[in-house]
Amino acid sequence: MTDEMCGHKFNAFSFFIKSCEFFLDFLVHEYSFSKSEPEIVPPECWIEYRKGDVVLDVIYEYSDFPWIRVTVKGEGNSLDAIIKKSWHGQPINRRKGPSEPDARVDFALEKYSDILKQHIAELNETWH
């Protein structure tokens, strides 16, 4: 693969990558998570946030809504399932979300960010 092709591939996900920085890097700055470089395997891109036994994989398939897989001590589930089952909230309603790809990214990541900020203490208990 040429550098030009890699650059083009990266540009297709640059909005998602920047949105992760904007909405989720509080995990790094405030809670000492480590953050991986973006992994890009078209049509998907993902970024991993990790602290101890807690891993948050932010996964995006181009033009869809991103989602987060939470893995704690090897057991994984989607953040939406955790919101519904453990935190008794409503998962993100993608049907009422925007149709434009970049707006979908911001819509979902902003909501995930708000939810993680509210429940970070519950995840915090798992890495101590």
N, C-alpha and C positions, 0 to 999 in steps of 0.2 A: 504494500500500500504506500503510495507517495505521501509526502508531507502535505501536499495540496489536498489530497483526499482526507487525510486526518484532520486538517484544519476545517474542512467543510463539515465533517462529521461532528467535530467539537462545536461548531457554530450552531448546528441544529439543536443542541442542548444547552447553549450558553445562557438562555433565559432561565431555564430550570436551575442551573448551577448558581447563578446570581441570586435567585429567589431563595434557595436553600441558605445561602450566606446571610441574606437579609432576615429571614424568618426563623432560622434554626441555629445559627451560630451562637446564640445565647447559651446553648448547651456547652460549647467550648469555653466561652468567656466567663460564664457564671458558675458552671458546674464541673469544669475540668474534664469534659469528654474529649477524646481524641477524634479527629475527623480524617477520613481517607480522602485521597484524590478521587475525583469522579471516575467511575468505571463506565466505559461506553462500549456497548455491543448492540449496534442498531438492530431493531428500533428502540432499544432501551438504554437508559442511563441510571446509575444509582450511586448514592453516596452513603457511607457508613459512619455513624457516630457511635463511639464505644467508650464505656467506662466500666471496668471490672467485668462482671458477668452480664452486663446490660448492653445490648446492641440494638441500635435503631437504624434500619436500612430504609432509606428514602428512595423509592423506586418510581421511575417515570418512563412510560412508553409514550413516544412522541405523539402529541395532539390529544392525549387522554389526560385524566386527572392523576396526579401523583398519589401514592399511598405509602404508608409506613408499616414495615414489619418490625415488631418488637420481639427480641429474643432475650430471655432471662435464664441463665444457667442451662442453656441448650434447648429450652422450650420456647417455641415461637408462635406468634399469633399476629393478626393484623391489628393495628391501633384501633381501627373501627370496631372490631369485635371486642376489644378490651373496653372501649368507651361504653359500649352497649351492655356488656355482661358485668364487668367489675366496677365501673364508675357510674353506672345507671344513667348514662346520658344518651343522646341521640347521635348516631354516626353522621358523618357529613352527608348531606342530601345532595348528591350529584345531579339529580334531576332538576333541581332548582338552580344549578350552577350555570355559569356562562358557557357559551359554545366556542368562543375563540380560544385557541390553545394556550397562549400566554396568560390570559385571564383565568383559565382553568387552573394553571399552576399556582398563581397567587391566591386564588379562592381557597384551594385546598390547604396550601402550606400555611396561610394565615390562620385558618381554623385549627389545624394541627398544632401550631405554635401556641395559640391561646390555651388549648386543652392541655398540652404538655406543661405549660407554666402553672396551670391550676393543680396538676397532679404530680409534679416533679418529686414531691416529698415521698409519694408512694413508690416511685421508682427508686428514689434515693435509699429507701429502706433495704432494697435488694442488693445494693453494692457495698453495704457495710457489714 
